[in-house]
């Protein structure tokens, strides 16, 4: 009984709220967004990725990047939990675009109790994923795949492999509109002790539209396997300032946490770039539960 209670608590802390109450799935940290830019636009941007976060958002988008890039994200989550992501993508190799990434989630220290409610030490749930991805043009679209190795530690440790598959259109309507489709966590399950739980499988569809040269809008729909569907909308406006500096203002809305009390669903952030370096920040409130802060550092390679 004690093992069931502590495992259930750890699963809740390690991402079930972000997964939209997806209590039937393990590895809920896989639903966390990969970068601050996406977070600030309501987790949108499936069809409008601009850096190495494409590996996790939609592997097909790797083939559409203009330059190789590396990104590192830190998300200060609820209480003492946090999420880190590091990715590198090279879109210009002779065989096609490829990328590698590392994700890590820590739920912090959690007190556990015995069957009588007495203190019985603590545990430190944590999850990690190693991803390798490949993408290339196929006619009017680009197609990509990401193979993931996932390891999760609650009371026991479990591991598995999973797969993401994605497609993205080439720019349409005078290069203003891009469409994307991705299936995430299409296989795999984590088995703790005697109980096995599937990963949080989901199908996502998205669109990115360039309203003006410096103004972009995005909209995504998410269809999880075992929870309600959700949608997100977001926008990015790039301010014209003196080279080599650039500033982007962003905002968005996501319906995934609509059942959380208090101010939630909205997000905002900004980005600053200087030549090949970028810094993105996002603020995401979770109503009465708390707030989260995200920061991403990026570097694009091969520029003049």
Secondary structure, 3 states (H helix, E strand, C coil): CHHHHHHHHHHHHHHHCCCCCCCCCECHHHHCCCCHHHHHCCCCCCCCCCCCCHHHHCHHHHHHCCCCEEEEEEEECCCCCEEEEEEEEEEEECCEEEEEEEEEEECCCEEEECCCCCEEEEECCEEEEEEEEEEEEECCEEEEEEEEEEEEECCCEEEEEEEEEEEEECCECCCCEEEEEEEECCCCEEEECCEEEEECCEEEEEEEEEEECCEEEEEEEEEECCCCCEEEEEEEEEECCCCCEEEEEEEEEECCCCCCCCCEEEEEEEEEEECCEEEEEEEEEEHHHCEEEEEEEEEECCCC
